[in-house]
Amino acid sequence: MNILPCMINVKIYSKIEHLINKVNFCFQEMLKDEVRTLTYRNSMWHNKHLFKGKIVLDVGCGTGILSMFAAKAGAEHVYGIDMSGIVEQAKQIVERNGLADKVGSC
């Protein structure tokens, strides 16, 4: 009886680990897409008047890259939300980029 629950837990953990790896791979692929990333950055940078003094909600913030772009474009504050585990890394990325005072809740 004790063997079965252990096997189930290992299987569940294995599936969760696979999903985490798949999610991280997707984020890596998006970040590697330089044209996509720079297009987002440039569209925000060249439209600062739309961000200046605004509160921004970044739904599905992932690594926080778009949240940081919005902050740098002049947003008063950016709230990033995501339901994946990447948010812990996003918090570190935001902090390392000196934007923790403007970007939060990732």
N, C-alpha and C positions, 0 to 999 in steps of 0.2 A: 504493500500500500504506500509506503514512503517513497518508492521509486517513481511512481507515476506523477505525483505532484512536481517532483524535481524535473522530470522530463518535460512536463508542460511548461514550467517556468523557463527552462532553457530554450524551448521552442518559441515562447512568447518573446523572450529577450532577443533571440536571434532575429525575429521578425521586426522588432522595434529598432534594433541596431541597423538592420538593412534599410528601414525607412529613413532613419537619421542620415545614413550615408547617401541615400538617394536624394534627400532634401538638400544636404550640403553640396552634392554634385550639381543640382539645379542652380543653387546660388552661385557656385563657382562659374558655371557656364554663362549665367547672365552677366556676371562681373567681367568675364573675359570678352564679352561682346562689346568691344570698345566703341563701335559706331552707335550702338543703342545707348550706352552709358553717357557718352559725350553729347549725344542728341538731347537727352534729358537735361544734362547739366547746362548746355548752351541755351535751351529753351527757357530755363528758369533764370539764368544769368542775364539774358537779353530781355527779360520781362520782369525785372526787379520791381517795377511799379505795381505789379499784381501781388507781390509778396510782402512789400514793405509794411511793417507794423501789423501784419495779419497773424492769426492763430491758424496753424495748419495741422490737419489730421492725416497721417500717412497710414492708410489701412493696408496691412500686409507689408510692413516695413522691411522685413528680411534683415539684411545686414545694416540697414540704416542709411544707405548711400543717398537715397532720394531725400530723406529727412535732413541730412547734412547739406545737400544742395539747396534745399528750401531755406534753411537757416542762413546759409551764406548769401542767399539772394535777398535777405532782409526780413525774413519772417520774425515776428516778435518771439514766438515760441512754436515748436513743432512737437506734436504728440505722435509717436510711432507705436503702432500696435501690430502684433503678429502672434499667431497661435503655435508657431513651431519653436523648437529649442534654440534657434539661431538668435533669439533676442538677447541671450546672455552675452554672446559674442558682439552683438550690435552695441550693447551698452559700453563694452570695452573699446570698441572702435570709435564711438562717439566721444568718449572721454579722452582717448589718445589724440584725437583731432581737436581737442580744446573746445568742444561744443556742448559739453554737458550742461552748461547753464541755459542753453537755448533748445536743446533736444532732450526729451525725456519720455519715459514710459514705454520704451521700445521693448 
